Amino acid sequence: MSTAPPRIDPAALLLAPASAVAIGCVPFITVALYHNGFDAASATFWRAAFAFMIVGPAALMFRTPLVAAWRNGGNRTFALALTIGVFQTYCYFRAIEALPTSVVVLFFFVYPLIAMALQRVLFGVTGSALGVVACLMILIGAALTGSNTLGIGEARAIDFFFAVMPPLTYGLYAVLLARFGGAIPALANAAFLQLGSLLGFTVLVVVFGLRIPDSTANWARVAAAGILGSAFHILALAYCLPRLGATGYGVLSSLELVTVVLLGVFVLGEQLSPWQWLGIVCVLTGILVYRPAKR
């Protein structure tokens, strides 16, 4: 049996962190929408709708073999997006409504460890020791960067349920997508994922109601959330997950956390404590020390 490290696509190594930086902007946009009367169902629906208006036509424009891709696994990725994907995204945005973003992010970045455990249980893929160290450093970094705002206030049990579900379900989502998405073109995979998300969030707004943006600023916010936080993200996800694996993608995606913190400094004028700067260093160190498991 070969013990050579798996070959990693250089484009995936660039695209995954770029997507993480883009999606790191979304919490700020979403909180602004909440302040303007939006709820989680409306915010996620508009995010998915704008993204599909980009990803869907792109798949047609580049003549992606959608029918063949659907038969080769696209139907499974569509089903994953419609079910687990929609559920975890709604829970994440619902948690942001009730809890400080730092608390929600801290819970979320348990998911690389969960993904590593699920890969072992479901498919017998053993993670590397450096992979475990990297995931732990990222989790410690998340705790340190949010150390000044980790209060829970008057949070209810249901709020913690919504905060705990995203890392658990996203870990499973990432592992299964990495397994099933590699046999089809990335653009077709992205189109199926985005279509599944849009249909799922459509069901949510039928149940909970839909808030329509009532100003140019709010239309700009939902468009930005759709482009940065869904269209670009889903394209990166479809391309990178099969090439990096769920754990590798999760480690690189932790740049989202660094982006959120630094935007607070440069956009909102927040002052970071030495512990928070140490948290950023821990996250970046975790990314740098990560190594995938040998074959």
N, C-alpha and C positions, 0 to 999 in steps of 0.2 A: 504493500500500500504506500502510495506517495505521501510524503510529509511536507511537500512544498506549499508555501502559503498560496491561497487562491489569488488569481490575477484580478486586479481591480480596474475597472474602466475609469481612465482619468477624467472623462467628461462627467461621470457620476460623482467623482470626488469634488468637482467644482459646482455642479448643479445642486446637490443636496444642501450644502451650507448656504448657497445663494437663496434657495427657497426658504430656508430657516430664517434668514435675515428678513426676507419679505414678509413672511407670516408673523414675525415678531412685531410688525407694525399693527397687526389687526386688533389686538386687545385695546389699543388706544382709540381706534376707530369705533369699535363696538361699544365701548363705554360711553363715547360721545353720542352714539345712537340711543343708548338706554336713557341718557339724560334728556333725550328728545322724545321720549315716550314709546320707543320700540321695546319689544320683548324678544326672547331668544328665538321663538318660532319665526317671527318676521325677519329678524336679522339673518338667520341662517338661510331662509328661503331666498331672499334677495341676493345674498352672497352666491348661492348655487345657481340662480337664474342668470346673473351676469356672467358667471364663469362658463355656463353651458353655451351662451351666445358667442363665446370665443372658441371653446374647445370643439364644439360640434361642427361649425363651419370649417374649422381648420382640418378636421379629419376628412371632410368631403373634398376640400380644396386640394389636398395632397393625395387624393385618390387612395386612401387607406382601404385595404381589403376587409371591410367591416363584417361581411357575411362569413368569410372564412375565419376571421378572428373570433367572431362570436362562437362558432362551433369548436374552436381550439381552446377555449377557456374564457372567452369574454363573457359568456353567460354566467360563469361562476363569479368573476370579479364584479359584474353588475349586481348580482344577488348580494355579495358582501357589502357593497356600497349602500344598497337599498336598506339593508338591515343593520349590521354592526356599525357600518360607517356613519349612518344617519344617527343612530342611537348615541354613539360616543361623542359626535360633534354637538348634538343638542345638549347632552349632559354638560359638556365643557362650557358652552355659552350660557347655559342655565346657571352653572356654578358661579360664573363671573358676575351674574346679576346679584347674587346674595353674599358672596365672600370676597375678600381682597384678592386682587389678581395674583399677588405673591403666594397666597395660600394655594390657590388653584394650580398655579405653575409648579409649586413644590410637589403637590400630589402627582401632577401629570408626569414629571420626569422620573418617576419610579418605573415608567413603562419600558425603558431599555433593559432593565433587569428582568422584568416580567417577560419580555420578548425572548430573552436568552433562555429563561427557564422553560417557556413554552416550546421553543425549538428543540430542547432536549427531550421533553416529555412526548411531544407529538411526532417528531421526525428523527429523534436520536442524534441531533446535531449538538455536539459538545462545544461550548464556548471556551475561548482561551482565557488563561489567567489574567493577562493584561486587559482583556475585554471586561472581566468582572471588576478589576481595579478602575478602569475608565468609567464604568457605569456608576460605581460607588462615589468616585470623585465628583461626577456630575451631580449626583443627588446631594452630596454635602455642599457643593457649590450653590445649588438651588436653595438650600436651607439658609446658607450664609447671606446670599444676596437679598433674600426676603426677610432677614432677621429683624429689620426695623418695623415691618408691617405685617407680622404673622399673627396678629390678634384676630380673634374670631367674633368678637362683638356679641350680638344676640342671634348667632346662627342657630338654625334648627337642625334636627337630625336629617331631614330631607335634603338640606343644603349640603351636608357632608356626603350623603349618598350620591348626589350629582357630581361632587368633586372626586370621589373615589372611583366612580365608574369609568371615566375616560382612560386612565392608565391601564386598567384591567382589560377593557374592550379594545383599546387601540393597540395594545401589545398583541392580542389575538388577531386583530385586523391586519396588522403589518406582517405577521408571520405567514398568514394565509395568502395575502397578496403577493408576498415575495415568492411563495411556492407556486401559485397558479398564474401569475402574470408574466412569467418569463417566456412563455411560448407564443405570445402574440405581440404585434408591433406596439410600441409605447404609445403612439398617438391614438390607436384604436382602443387600447386599454384605458387611456385617459378619458376618451369619449364615453365608454361604457360606465366608468366610475362616476363621471359627472352626471350622466343621465340617471343612474341609480340614485345619486344624492338628490337631484332635483325632484324626482318622483317622490322620494321619501319625505322631503321637506314640504312638498305640496300637500301631502296627507296631514302633516303637522299644522299647517295654516288653515286647512279645512276644519280641523278640530279646535284650534286655539284662536283662530282669527288672524287676519292679515292687516298690518299697519302699512299704509302706502306713504312713501316719503312725501313730505309736504313743503319742501323747500329745495332750492338748488344745492344748498350745502349738504342736506341729507341724501339727495340723489348722488352727489359726489362721494359721500362716505360709503354708501352701499356699493357703488361702482368700484371704488378703491378696494373695499373688502373682497369683492368678487374677483378682481384682477390679481391682487397680491396674495390674498389668503385662500383662494380656491383655484382659479385657472392656472396660475403659475405653479402653485403647490401641487395640484393634481397631475400636471405634466411631469414635474420633477419626481413625484411619488411613483408614477407609472414607469418612468425610465430607470430610476435609481434603486428601487426596492429589489427587483430581481438581480441586480448587479452587485449591490452592497450587502444584501441580507437585512433582515429586520433590525438586528442589533447594530450593525454598522451604520445603517441609515439613522437609527435613533441617536447614536452618539453624535454624528455630524449635525443632526437636527437640533441638538442642544444649543447651538448658536442662537436659536430663537430666544432663549433665556437671556443671553448676553445682550441681544438687541433690545429686548424690553427694558432692561436696566439702563443701558446707555441712552436710549431715547428719553427715559425719565430725567437723565442728567442734562442732555443737550437741548431737549425740547421744552421740558417742564421746569428746568432749573433746579432739580432735586440735588441734594447734597448726600453723597454716599459716605458711610462710615468705613473705617479700616476693615471691619469684618466683611462688609459688602464687596469691597475691592478684592479681598482675599477670596470671596466666593467666585468672582469672575475669573480669578487666576486658577482656581480649582477646576472650573468648567473647561477653560481653555487647555489646561494640562491634561484633563481627562480625554479631550479630543486628540491631543498630540500623542498620548501614550497608547491609544487603542490600537490593537492589532487583531485582525480576524483569526479565527481558529484555523489550524492547518487542515488540509484535506485528509 
